[in-house]
Amino acid sequence: MQFSSPLFLFLFLPLVLTVYLVLPRRLHTPFLLAASLFYYAWSARSYVLILLGAIPINYGLALLMLRASGQGRAARVRAFLLLTAVVFDLALIVGSRFHGLLASVLSLSGLRIDARGVPLGISFFALALISYAIDIYNRKAPPAGNLLTFATWVSLFPKIVAGPIVRYRDVAGRIAEPRSSRSDLAWGVERFIVGLAKKVLIADTFAVVADEVFFMPSHNLTAGVAWLGVICYGLQIYYDFSGYSDMAIGLGRMFGIEFLENFNYPYISRSLGEFWRRWHISLSSWLRDYLFLPLAYATSRRIKADRWLWIRADLWAYAGATLTTMLLCGLWHRATWGCAFWGLWHGIFLTMENTRTGKRFLRRSGSLARVLLTQWVVLMGWVFFRAASLEHGVSIVRVLYGVGAGQASEGSAVFVMGYLNRPLVIALCVGLPLCAPIGPSIGRGAIGCLRGRGETMCWVESAVPYVRVLVLLVVLIASALALAAGTYSPFVYQQF
């Protein structure tokens, strides 16, 4: 049951939201838990047993960590409990990456699970559980007051399938006593509609071209079509996942729970480091806090000299931690050589940016050059992220730069004009500008021009709410019509 499916939009969400709003406040948390478990069971079927098993195990281990306070033997017990929780949750992630093999093994014992696709949400809620265990161990998060509150946070349906990765410490107060005001409900509905439009009207349009190009044999591609396919995929995955995040954030606010932002215009970044501070913020901040920083600190403590092999010790620590973190980031998405290369590709350029030469180059380059260089690195990474295999990615890169072009005959080659239909042109005209924060800039500029004109400004301010509602209504109707036309496709990040 996808957020953008008619079943969710016109049955599940209205029904759950209506019941939630009329229930007494003391029943909000148990009702959210019941609705979330129903949603996950409907979407993931037998995998709900994994979720139901992970919740009490992690809650119990964290509770034992809290009770094992003190030094000496108690400290060792707490460390052992933390290690047990982390290993258990990592096993869920590793198992999800090799679930096909696991399904075949379990079938021998009579237990059958779906071997197709990745078990929904396991990678996301496992990372959230790891963050909870580490935060409890380091006393950086308040413990969940009871199992009901903890289970509601883990299984909350707006974020369980594809994130964002919500840490317990960020929503502890609102999970225990969720409450929704009229302003929360209005803001959440608006954000949800924006996310739905991103997914249905923009991302799915780009997906048509991207899928055709990446499924096509590389010897039939021309350089122009290959570039169009790569750009379309870069836009598709951005609008698809940022649209999902908008919908999740909006859903959370409807129920009185505020999630942190997950995207901040990553395609205007002037460095790869800035890109990762703007892209999938919940994942990149998780990787920074729970993987990169511990690895960097551990490596720096082991290097005693200021330099090793004429390279600064801090650069060794940074490079090792960065490459390891980004490699694991790639494998977290999918256990393939293409995703591993994608992670290392980003890790190499992040390391280069941190060298003196890299910093000097970025300082001396203009803003536009830095943006273009950053997006070139990102686009080349998307090729291997999307390609069916590492060899397929290499063949597409060869076509992009003309190395593999010229092999197609006139009858078998495809050209750019064959793809530039009206929906794609409209999506490009809308999608490319909206990668930058031009909307807020235009709004601030318009308000600045109208200042000093008292009557005009007063009229405009009174008309803005009605215009906003009208625009949202038009966008919602357009999205519903697109869904009715059968252009719906699953979210990209749901497969991870």
ZIQUI-V502400 format. One record per residue. N is the residue number from 1. RES is the residue in three letters. PHI is phi in degrees with one decimal (NA if undefined). NEAR is the number of other C-alpha atoms within 10 Angstrom. D_LAST is the distance of its C-alpha to the last C-alpha in Angstrom with 1 decimal. Layout:
n->{N | N}
res->{RES | RES}
phi->{PHI | PHI}
near->{NEAR | NEAR}
d_last->{D_LAST | D_LAST}
This chain:
n->{1 | 2 | 3 | 4 | 5 | 6 | 7 | 8 | 9 | 10 | 11 | 12 | 13 | 14 | 15 | 16 | 17 | 18 | 19 | 20 | 21 | 22 | 23 | 24 | 25 | 26 | 27 | 28 | 29 | 30 | 31 | 32 | 33 | 34 | 35 | 36 | 37 | 38 | 39 | 40 | 41 | 42 | 43 | 44 | 45 | 46 | 47 | 48 | 49 | 50 | 51 | 52 | 53 | 54 | 55 | 56 | 57 | 58 | 59 | 60 | 61 | 62 | 63 | 64 | 65 | 66 | 67 | 68 | 69 | 70 | 71 | 72 | 73 | 74 | 75 | 76 | 77 | 78 | 79 | 80 | 81 | 82 | 83 | 84 | 85 | 86 | 87 | 88 | 89 | 90 | 91 | 92 | 93 | 94 | 95 | 96 | 97 | 98 | 99 | 100 | 101 | 102 | 103 | 104 | 105 | 106 | 107 | 108 | 109 | 110 | 111 | 112 | 113 | 114 | 115 | 116 | 117 | 118 | 119 | 120 | 121 | 122 | 123 | 124 | 125 | 126 | 127 | 128 | 129 | 130 | 131 | 132 | 133 | 134 | 135 | 136 | 137 | 138 | 139 | 140 | 141 | 142 | 143 | 144 | 145 | 146 | 147 | 148 | 149 | 150 | 151 | 152 | 153 | 154 | 155 | 156 | 157 | 158 | 159 | 160 | 161 | 162 | 163 | 164 | 165 | 166 | 167 | 168 | 169 | 170 | 171 | 172 | 173 | 174 | 175 | 176 | 177 | 178 | 179 | 180 | 181 | 182 | 183 | 184 | 185 | 186 | 187 | 188 | 189 | 190 | 191 | 192 | 193 | 194 | 195 | 196 | 197 | 198 | 199 | 200 | 201 | 202 | 203 | 204 | 205 | 206 | 207 | 208 | 209 | 210 | 211 | 212 | 213 | 214 | 215 | 216 | 217 | 218 | 219 | 220 | 221 | 222 | 223 | 224 | 225 | 226 | 227 | 228 | 229 | 230 | 231 | 232 | 233 | 234 | 235 | 236 | 237 | 238 | 239 | 240 | 241 | 242 | 243 | 244 | 245 | 246 | 247 | 248 | 249 | 250 | 251 | 252 | 253 | 254 | 255 | 256 | 257 | 258 | 259 | 260 | 261 | 262 | 263 | 264 | 265 | 266 | 267 | 268 | 269 | 270 | 271 | 272 | 273 | 274 | 275 | 276 | 277 | 278 | 279 | 280 | 281 | 282 | 283 | 284 | 285 | 286 | 287 | 288 | 289 | 290 | 291 | 292 | 293 | 294 | 295 | 296 | 297 | 298 | 299 | 300 | 301 | 302 | 303 | 304 | 305 | 306 | 307 | 308 | 309 | 310 | 311 | 312 | 313 | 314 | 315 | 316 | 317 | 318 | 319 | 320 | 321 | 322 | 323 | 324 | 325 | 326 | 327 | 328 | 329 | 330 | 331 | 332 | 333 | 334 | 335 | 336 | 337 | 338 | 339 | 340 | 341 | 342 | 343 | 344 | 345 | 346 | 347 | 348 | 349 | 350 | 351 | 352 | 353 | 354 | 355 | 356 | 357 | 358 | 359 | 360 | 361 | 362 | 363 | 364 | 365 | 366 | 367 | 368 | 369 | 370 | 371 | 372 | 373 | 374 | 375 | 376 | 377 | 378 | 379 | 380 | 381 | 382 | 383 | 384 | 385 | 386 | 387 | 388 | 389 | 390 | 391 | 392 | 393 | 394 | 395 | 396 | 397 | 398 | 399 | 400 | 401 | 402 | 403 | 404 | 405 | 406 | 407 | 408 | 409 | 410 | 411 | 412 | 413 | 414 | 415 | 416 | 417 | 418 | 419 | 420 | 421 | 422 | 423 | 424 | 425 | 426 | 427 | 428 | 429 | 430 | 431 | 432 | 433 | 434 | 435 | 436 | 437 | 438 | 439 | 440 | 441 | 442 | 443 | 444 | 445 | 446 | 447 | 448 | 449 | 450 | 451 | 452 | 453 | 454 | 455 | 456 | 457 | 458 | 459 | 460 | 461 | 462 | 463 | 464 | 465 | 466 | 467 | 468 | 469 | 470 | 471 | 472 | 473 | 474 | 475 | 476 | 477 | 478 | 479 | 480 | 481 | 482 | 483 | 484 | 485 | 486 | 487 | 488 | 489 | 490 | 491 | 492 | 493 | 494 | 495 | 496}
res->{MET | GLN | PHE | SER | SER | PRO | LEU | PHE | LEU | PHE | LEU | PHE | LEU | PRO | LEU | VAL | LEU | THR | VAL | TYR | LEU | VAL | LEU | PRO | ARG | ARG | LEU | HIS | THR | PRO | PHE | LEU | LEU | ALA | ALA | SER | LEU | PHE | TYR | TYR | ALA | TRP | SER | ALA | ARG | SER | TYR | VAL | LEU | ILE | LEU | LEU | GLY | ALA | ILE | PRO | ILE | ASN | TYR | GLY | LEU | ALA | LEU | LEU | MET | LEU | ARG | ALA | SER | GLY | GLN | GLY | ARG | ALA | ALA | ARG | VAL | ARG | ALA | PHE | LEU | LEU | LEU | THR | ALA | VAL | VAL | PHE | ASP | LEU | ALA | LEU | ILE | VAL | GLY | SER | ARG | PHE | HIS | GLY | LEU | LEU | ALA | SER | VAL | LEU | SER | LEU | SER | GLY | LEU | ARG | ILE | ASP | ALA | ARG | GLY | VAL | PRO | LEU | GLY | ILE | SER | PHE | PHE | ALA | LEU | ALA | LEU | ILE | SER | TYR | ALA | ILE | ASP | ILE | TYR | ASN | ARG | LYS | ALA | PRO | PRO | ALA | GLY | ASN | LEU | LEU | THR | PHE | ALA | THR | TRP | VAL | SER | LEU | PHE | PRO | LYS | ILE | VAL | ALA | GLY | PRO | ILE | VAL | ARG | TYR | ARG | ASP | VAL | ALA | GLY | ARG | ILE | ALA | GLU | PRO | ARG | SER | SER | ARG | SER | ASP | LEU | ALA | TRP | GLY | VAL | GLU | ARG | PHE | ILE | VAL | GLY | LEU | ALA | LYS | LYS | VAL | LEU | ILE | ALA | ASP | THR | PHE | ALA | VAL | VAL | ALA | ASP | GLU | VAL | PHE | PHE | MET | PRO | SER | HIS | ASN | LEU | THR | ALA | GLY | VAL | ALA | TRP | LEU | GLY | VAL | ILE | CYS | TYR | GLY | LEU | GLN | ILE | TYR | TYR | ASP | PHE | SER | GLY | TYR | SER | ASP | MET | ALA | ILE | GLY | LEU | GLY | ARG | MET | PHE | GLY | ILE | GLU | PHE | LEU | GLU | ASN | PHE | ASN | TYR | PRO | TYR | ILE | SER | ARG | SER | LEU | GLY | GLU | PHE | TRP | ARG | ARG | TRP | HIS | ILE | SER | LEU | SER | SER | TRP | LEU | ARG | ASP | TYR | LEU | PHE | LEU | PRO | LEU | ALA | TYR | ALA | THR | SER | ARG | ARG | ILE | LYS | ALA | ASP | ARG | TRP | LEU | TRP | ILE | ARG | ALA | ASP | LEU | TRP | ALA | TYR | ALA | GLY | ALA | THR | LEU | THR | THR | MET | LEU | LEU | CYS | GLY | LEU | TRP | HIS | ARG | ALA | THR | TRP | GLY | CYS | ALA | PHE | TRP | GLY | LEU | TRP | HIS | GLY | ILE | PHE | LEU | THR | MET | GLU | ASN | THR | ARG | THR | GLY | LYS | ARG | PHE | LEU | ARG | ARG | SER | GLY | SER | LEU | ALA | ARG | VAL | LEU | LEU | THR | GLN | TRP | VAL | VAL | LEU | MET | GLY | TRP | VAL | PHE | PHE | ARG | ALA | ALA | SER | LEU | GLU | HIS | GLY | VAL | SER | ILE | VAL | ARG | VAL | LEU | TYR | GLY | VAL | GLY | ALA | GLY | GLN | ALA | SER | GLU | GLY | SER | ALA | VAL | PHE | VAL | MET | GLY | TYR | LEU | ASN | ARG | PRO | LEU | VAL | ILE | ALA | LEU | CYS | VAL | GLY | LEU | PRO | LEU | CYS | ALA | PRO | ILE | GLY | PRO | SER | ILE | GLY | ARG | GLY | ALA | ILE | GLY | CYS | LEU | ARG | GLY | ARG | GLY | GLU | THR | MET | CYS | TRP | VAL | GLU | SER | ALA | VAL | PRO | TYR | VAL | ARG | VAL | LEU | VAL | LEU | LEU | VAL | VAL | LEU | ILE | ALA | SER | ALA | LEU | ALA | LEU | ALA | ALA | GLY | THR | TYR | SER | PRO | PHE | VAL | TYR | GLN | GLN | PHE}
phi->{NA | -74.4 | -60.1 | -97.4 | -91.4 | -57.6 | -61.9 | -72.5 | -68.2 | -110.6 | -132.6 | -62.5 | -62.9 | -59.6 | -67.2 | -64.9 | -65.9 | -63.5 | -63.0 | -60.1 | -71.8 | -92.4 | -72.8 | -62.0 | -60.2 | -67.1 | -98.5 | -62.8 | -64.3 | -62.0 | -68.5 | -61.2 | -62.6 | -63.0 | -64.8 | -68.4 | -66.2 | -63.6 | -60.5 | -68.9 | -64.4 | -65.8 | -84.8 | -113.8 | 53.7 | -68.0 | -72.9 | -63.8 | -65.1 | -65.2 | -61.9 | -65.9 | -81.5 | -69.6 | -63.2 | -67.6 | -63.8 | -68.4 | -64.4 | -65.1 | -64.5 | -65.5 | -64.5 | -67.6 | -62.5 | -64.8 | -78.3 | -88.5 | -96.5 | 121.9 | -109.0 | 66.3 | -63.6 | -63.4 | -65.4 | -67.8 | -64.3 | -62.1 | -64.2 | -66.5 | -65.2 | -62.0 | -60.2 | -62.4 | -64.7 | -66.1 | -63.4 | -61.3 | -70.9 | -65.6 | -63.9 | -63.7 | -67.8 | -63.0 | -63.3 | -68.3 | -75.2 | -120.6 | -67.5 | -63.1 | -65.1 | -63.0 | -62.6 | -67.8 | -69.7 | -65.5 | -63.9 | -68.0 | -94.5 | 95.9 | -91.5 | -112.3 | -127.8 | -68.7 | -88.0 | -93.4 | 75.8 | -84.6 | -54.5 | -62.2 | 77.7 | -59.8 | -62.7 | -77.9 | -75.8 | -67.8 | -64.1 | -63.4 | -66.1 | -62.7 | -62.1 | -64.1 | -61.8 | -67.7 | -66.1 | -65.9 | -61.8 | -87.0 | 56.7 | -104.4 | -140.8 | -71.8 | -70.2 | -63.2 | -66.2 | -159.1 | -65.8 | -62.7 | -63.3 | -62.5 | -64.5 | -65.4 | -62.0 | -65.8 | -99.4 | -51.7 | -65.1 | -62.0 | -127.7 | -73.4 | -76.4 | -143.3 | 79.8 | -65.9 | -78.3 | -96.2 | -78.5 | -62.3 | -65.4 | -81.7 | -130.5 | -56.2 | -65.8 | -80.1 | -70.9 | -65.0 | -136.6 | -66.8 | -148.8 | -118.8 | -96.5 | -63.1 | -66.1 | -61.3 | -64.1 | -65.2 | -63.4 | -64.9 | -63.8 | -62.0 | -65.5 | -64.5 | -64.1 | -60.5 | -64.0 | -62.2 | -65.8 | -57.1 | -72.1 | -78.1 | -88.9 | -109.0 | -61.2 | -66.8 | -69.2 | -66.8 | -62.8 | -59.4 | -71.4 | -59.9 | -63.7 | -63.5 | -67.5 | -77.0 | -87.6 | -78.0 | -56.6 | -62.4 | -73.9 | -94.4 | -88.0 | -101.3 | -60.3 | -62.6 | -67.2 | -62.1 | -62.7 | -62.0 | -64.6 | -66.6 | -63.2 | -62.8 | -68.2 | -59.4 | -72.6 | -60.7 | -68.5 | -69.1 | -71.0 | -66.9 | -79.2 | -67.6 | -64.3 | -60.5 | -63.0 | -59.7 | -66.0 | -65.8 | -63.7 | -64.2 | -62.7 | -58.5 | -66.8 | -57.6 | -97.3 | 83.0 | -118.5 | -101.4 | -93.3 | -73.7 | -64.7 | -116.1 | -140.7 | -143.5 | 50.3 | -65.7 | -82.3 | -109.1 | -65.9 | -102.7 | -160.3 | -70.3 | -61.4 | -65.7 | -57.3 | -76.6 | -82.9 | -110.2 | -100.2 | 43.3 | -59.9 | -64.7 | -75.4 | -63.8 | -70.2 | -63.4 | -61.0 | -63.6 | -78.8 | -109.2 | -130.7 | -64.2 | -63.0 | -60.1 | -65.6 | -63.7 | -65.4 | -64.2 | -68.5 | -65.0 | -69.7 | -82.6 | -91.1 | -81.3 | -80.6 | -69.2 | -134.3 | -138.9 | 54.3 | 64.2 | -117.1 | -57.1 | -64.5 | -65.8 | -71.2 | -58.1 | -62.9 | -65.2 | -63.9 | -62.5 | -67.4 | -66.2 | -63.2 | -64.8 | -62.0 | -72.4 | -62.8 | -66.9 | -62.0 | -62.5 | -70.2 | -62.5 | -68.9 | -166.4 | -83.6 | -132.3 | -64.9 | -63.7 | -69.6 | -63.2 | -64.4 | -57.5 | -64.7 | -66.6 | -56.8 | -66.8 | -62.5 | -63.7 | -73.1 | -63.9 | -66.6 | -61.9 | -64.3 | -87.1 | -76.4 | -62.2 | -64.2 | -64.3 | -64.5 | -65.8 | -63.2 | -66.7 | -65.8 | -84.6 | -84.6 | -71.2 | -60.8 | -64.5 | -63.5 | -67.6 | -63.9 | -64.7 | -64.5 | -61.5 | -71.1 | -64.6 | -60.8 | -64.0 | -64.1 | -63.5 | -66.9 | -62.4 | -57.4 | -77.8 | -66.2 | -90.3 | -61.5 | -67.6 | -156.1 | -64.0 | -64.6 | -63.3 | -62.3 | -62.9 | -65.7 | -68.1 | -61.6 | -61.6 | -67.0 | -56.1 | -106.8 | 82.7 | -71.5 | -105.2 | -80.6 | 89.4 | -84.4 | -80.6 | -77.1 | -60.9 | -77.9 | -98.7 | -73.4 | -115.3 | -127.6 | -59.4 | -60.2 | -70.1 | -106.4 | -81.3 | -86.2 | -62.3 | -58.0 | -68.5 | -62.4 | -63.9 | -62.6 | -66.9 | -66.0 | -90.4 | -69.9 | -63.5 | -64.2 | -75.2 | -69.0 | -112.1 | -78.0 | -77.4 | -60.7 | -59.9 | -65.9 | -63.5 | -62.0 | -65.6 | -65.2 | -65.3 | -64.9 | -63.3 | -67.3 | -88.4 | -65.8 | 93.8 | -104.5 | -54.6 | -67.1 | -63.8 | -63.5 | -63.6 | -65.6 | -63.2 | -60.9 | -72.4 | -86.4 | -56.8 | -58.1 | -70.3 | -64.7 | -61.3 | -63.8 | -63.5 | -62.4 | -62.5 | -65.2 | -63.1 | -63.5 | -64.1 | -64.2 | -62.2 | -66.1 | -64.8 | -65.9 | -63.6 | -65.0 | -65.8 | -77.3 | 84.5 | -91.8 | -66.1 | -144.0 | -63.8 | -68.7 | -61.1 | -77.2 | -68.4 | -78.1 | -101.6}
near->{16 | 17 | 21 | 22 | 16 | 15 | 12 | 15 | 16 | 10 | 11 | 15 | 14 | 12 | 12 | 15 | 16 | 10 | 12 | 21 | 15 | 9 | 11 | 9 | 13 | 12 | 12 | 21 | 22 | 14 | 16 | 24 | 21 | 16 | 21 | 23 | 20 | 16 | 23 | 22 | 16 | 12 | 16 | 18 | 15 | 15 | 17 | 21 | 11 | 12 | 21 | 13 | 10 | 20 | 20 | 14 | 15 | 24 | 21 | 14 | 19 | 25 | 17 | 15 | 21 | 14 | 11 | 17 | 14 | 11 | 10 | 8 | 11 | 14 | 15 | 13 | 17 | 22 | 16 | 14 | 22 | 22 | 16 | 16 | 24 | 21 | 13 | 18 | 24 | 17 | 13 | 21 | 22 | 16 | 18 | 23 | 23 | 14 | 20 | 16 | 12 | 14 | 17 | 15 | 13 | 12 | 11 | 9 | 8 | 8 | 10 | 13 | 17 | 15 | 14 | 9 | 13 | 20 | 27 | 22 | 24 | 25 | 26 | 23 | 30 | 24 | 23 | 24 | 27 | 23 | 22 | 26 | 27 | 19 | 19 | 20 | 19 | 9 | 11 | 11 | 18 | 14 | 19 | 22 | 10 | 11 | 13 | 15 | 19 | 22 | 24 | 22 | 29 | 23 | 26 | 23 | 23 | 23 | 25 | 25 | 26 | 24 | 25 | 28 | 26 | 27 | 23 | 21 | 16 | 15 | 16 | 20 | 13 | 17 | 24 | 19 | 15 | 21 | 19 | 18 | 13 | 10 | 12 | 20 | 19 | 14 | 16 | 26 | 19 | 22 | 22 | 26 | 21 | 20 | 26 | 27 | 25 | 24 | 31 | 23 | 25 | 24 | 29 | 24 | 22 | 28 | 22 | 18 | 22 | 24 | 16 | 12 | 24 | 21 | 12 | 13 | 12 | 24 | 17 | 21 | 26 | 24 | 23 | 16 | 23 | 27 | 20 | 21 | 24 | 25 | 19 | 25 | 26 | 25 | 24 | 25 | 21 | 24 | 27 | 28 | 26 | 24 | 26 | 31 | 27 | 28 | 28 | 27 | 27 | 28 | 28 | 23 | 26 | 27 | 24 | 21 | 22 | 21 | 23 | 15 | 15 | 25 | 21 | 19 | 16 | 20 | 22 | 20 | 24 | 21 | 21 | 23 | 17 | 15 | 23 | 19 | 19 | 21 | 21 | 22 | 20 | 21 | 21 | 20 | 18 | 18 | 19 | 15 | 13 | 16 | 17 | 23 | 17 | 14 | 19 | 19 | 14 | 13 | 18 | 19 | 11 | 10 | 15 | 10 | 9 | 11 | 13 | 13 | 7 | 7 | 10 | 14 | 20 | 18 | 19 | 19 | 21 | 22 | 20 | 17 | 25 | 27 | 21 | 18 | 23 | 26 | 20 | 19 | 20 | 23 | 21 | 20 | 18 | 19 | 16 | 18 | 17 | 26 | 28 | 22 | 19 | 25 | 26 | 22 | 20 | 23 | 24 | 14 | 18 | 22 | 20 | 15 | 18 | 15 | 15 | 11 | 11 | 14 | 12 | 12 | 13 | 16 | 11 | 9 | 12 | 11 | 15 | 12 | 12 | 20 | 18 | 16 | 16 | 21 | 21 | 12 | 15 | 18 | 18 | 20 | 22 | 20 | 26 | 26 | 23 | 21 | 19 | 15 | 15 | 19 | 13 | 19 | 22 | 17 | 18 | 29 | 21 | 16 | 24 | 21 | 14 | 13 | 13 | 19 | 19 | 15 | 15 | 15 | 10 | 9 | 7 | 10 | 16 | 20 | 15 | 15 | 9 | 8 | 18 | 14 | 9 | 9 | 14 | 19 | 14 | 14 | 18 | 19 | 11 | 12 | 22 | 11 | 11 | 14 | 16 | 16 | 12 | 11 | 11 | 10 | 11 | 11 | 10 | 11 | 11 | 11 | 14 | 11 | 10 | 14 | 12 | 10 | 9 | 10 | 11 | 11 | 16 | 12 | 10 | 14 | 12 | 10 | 11 | 11 | 11 | 11 | 12 | 12 | 12 | 12 | 12 | 18 | 14 | 12 | 17 | 18 | 14 | 15 | 24 | 19 | 14 | 16 | 17 | 12 | 9 | 8 | 14 | 19 | 16 | 15 | 19 | 16 | 16 | 18 | 15 | 21}
d_last->{16.3 | 14.7 | 16.4 | 17.8 | 19.1 | 22.9 | 22.6 | 20.9 | 23.0 | 26.3 | 26.4 | 23.9 | 23.9 | 27.7 | 28.6 | 26.7 | 27.8 | 31.4 | 31.6 | 30.2 | 32.8 | 35.7 | 35.0 | 36.8 | 34.9 | 35.1 | 33.0 | 30.2 | 28.0 | 28.5 | 27.9 | 24.6 | 23.5 | 24.7 | 23.1 | 19.7 | 19.9 | 21.1 | 18.3 | 15.6 | 18.0 | 18.3 | 14.7 | 13.6 | 17.0 | 17.6 | 14.7 | 16.8 | 19.0 | 16.5 | 16.3 | 20.1 | 20.7 | 18.7 | 20.5 | 24.1 | 23.4 | 22.1 | 24.7 | 27.4 | 26.6 | 26.7 | 29.9 | 31.4 | 30.6 | 32.4 | 35.4 | 35.6 | 37.1 | 39.6 | 40.2 | 40.8 | 39.6 | 37.7 | 35.7 | 34.8 | 33.8 | 31.5 | 29.9 | 29.4 | 27.9 | 25.4 | 24.6 | 24.1 | 21.7 | 19.6 | 19.7 | 18.8 | 15.7 | 14.6 | 15.4 | 12.9 | 10.1 | 11.9 | 12.5 | 9.0 | 8.7 | 12.1 | 12.1 | 14.0 | 16.8 | 16.8 | 17.3 | 20.2 | 21.8 | 21.8 | 23.2 | 26.2 | 27.0 | 26.8 | 23.5 | 21.2 | 17.6 | 15.5 | 14.4 | 12.6 | 8.8 | 6.4 | 8.4 | 7.8 | 7.7 | 8.7 | 7.1 | 8.6 | 11.8 | 12.4 | 12.6 | 14.9 | 16.9 | 17.4 | 18.7 | 21.0 | 22.4 | 23.2 | 24.6 | 26.8 | 27.9 | 28.9 | 30.3 | 28.4 | 27.2 | 29.3 | 28.6 | 27.5 | 30.8 | 30.0 | 27.4 | 27.2 | 26.3 | 23.7 | 22.1 | 22.1 | 20.3 | 17.5 | 17.1 | 18.0 | 16.6 | 16.3 | 13.6 | 12.1 | 9.3 | 7.7 | 10.4 | 12.5 | 13.0 | 16.6 | 18.9 | 21.7 | 24.4 | 23.5 | 24.0 | 26.2 | 29.2 | 27.7 | 25.7 | 29.0 | 31.0 | 28.9 | 31.3 | 30.9 | 33.7 | 34.6 | 33.4 | 30.0 | 29.8 | 30.9 | 28.7 | 25.6 | 26.5 | 27.1 | 23.8 | 22.0 | 24.0 | 23.3 | 19.5 | 20.1 | 22.2 | 19.8 | 17.3 | 19.9 | 22.7 | 21.2 | 17.6 | 18.2 | 21.4 | 19.8 | 17.2 | 20.2 | 21.6 | 18.5 | 17.5 | 21.2 | 21.6 | 18.7 | 19.6 | 23.3 | 25.0 | 25.6 | 29.3 | 29.6 | 28.1 | 30.4 | 29.6 | 29.7 | 27.3 | 24.8 | 25.1 | 24.7 | 21.5 | 20.0 | 21.3 | 20.0 | 16.5 | 16.9 | 18.3 | 15.8 | 12.7 | 15.0 | 16.5 | 13.5 | 11.7 | 15.1 | 16.2 | 13.6 | 14.7 | 18.2 | 18.0 | 16.6 | 19.3 | 21.8 | 21.1 | 21.4 | 24.7 | 26.0 | 26.0 | 27.5 | 24.5 | 23.9 | 20.5 | 20.6 | 19.8 | 16.5 | 17.8 | 21.3 | 22.1 | 20.3 | 21.9 | 25.3 | 24.7 | 27.5 | 25.8 | 22.4 | 22.9 | 23.5 | 20.4 | 18.2 | 20.4 | 19.7 | 16.0 | 13.3 | 16.3 | 14.9 | 12.5 | 15.3 | 18.0 | 16.3 | 16.0 | 19.6 | 21.1 | 19.7 | 19.2 | 21.0 | 24.2 | 24.8 | 24.4 | 26.7 | 29.2 | 29.3 | 29.8 | 32.5 | 34.4 | 34.7 | 36.1 | 39.7 | 41.1 | 40.6 | 39.8 | 38.6 | 39.3 | 40.5 | 37.1 | 36.8 | 35.3 | 33.2 | 31.6 | 30.9 | 29.2 | 27.2 | 26.2 | 25.2 | 23.1 | 21.5 | 20.7 | 19.4 | 17.2 | 15.7 | 15.3 | 13.4 | 11.3 | 10.5 | 10.0 | 7.7 | 5.2 | 6.4 | 9.9 | 11.9 | 15.1 | 14.1 | 11.3 | 13.9 | 16.5 | 14.7 | 14.6 | 18.2 | 19.3 | 18.5 | 20.0 | 23.2 | 23.9 | 23.3 | 25.8 | 28.2 | 28.3 | 29.4 | 32.4 | 35.8 | 35.8 | 32.4 | 33.5 | 36.9 | 35.3 | 33.2 | 36.3 | 38.4 | 36.1 | 36.3 | 33.6 | 32.9 | 32.7 | 30.2 | 28.0 | 28.2 | 27.6 | 24.5 | 23.0 | 24.1 | 22.1 | 19.0 | 19.5 | 20.2 | 17.0 | 15.1 | 17.0 | 15.5 | 11.9 | 12.4 | 15.0 | 14.8 | 16.3 | 18.0 | 21.3 | 20.1 | 19.2 | 22.6 | 24.4 | 23.0 | 24.1 | 27.5 | 27.9 | 27.1 | 30.0 | 32.3 | 32.2 | 30.9 | 32.6 | 35.8 | 34.8 | 34.4 | 37.5 | 38.6 | 37.8 | 34.2 | 33.1 | 31.3 | 32.1 | 30.8 | 33.2 | 31.8 | 28.6 | 30.3 | 30.9 | 31.6 | 28.2 | 26.6 | 29.6 | 29.4 | 25.6 | 26.5 | 29.5 | 27.6 | 24.3 | 25.7 | 28.2 | 25.8 | 23.7 | 26.7 | 28.2 | 31.1 | 31.2 | 32.3 | 34.5 | 36.3 | 36.7 | 38.3 | 40.4 | 41.7 | 42.6 | 44.4 | 46.4 | 47.4 | 48.6 | 52.3 | 52.6 | 52.9 | 53.3 | 50.7 | 48.2 | 49.0 | 48.5 | 45.2 | 43.8 | 44.9 | 43.3 | 39.9 | 38.5 | 39.7 | 38.3 | 34.9 | 34.9 | 36.1 | 33.4 | 30.6 | 32.2 | 32.4 | 28.7 | 27.8 | 30.0 | 28.7 | 25.1 | 26.4 | 28.3 | 25.4 | 23.5 | 26.8 | 27.0 | 23.9 | 21.8 | 18.8 | 15.4 | 12.0 | 10.0 | 8.0 | 5.4 | 5.4 | 3.8 | 0.0}
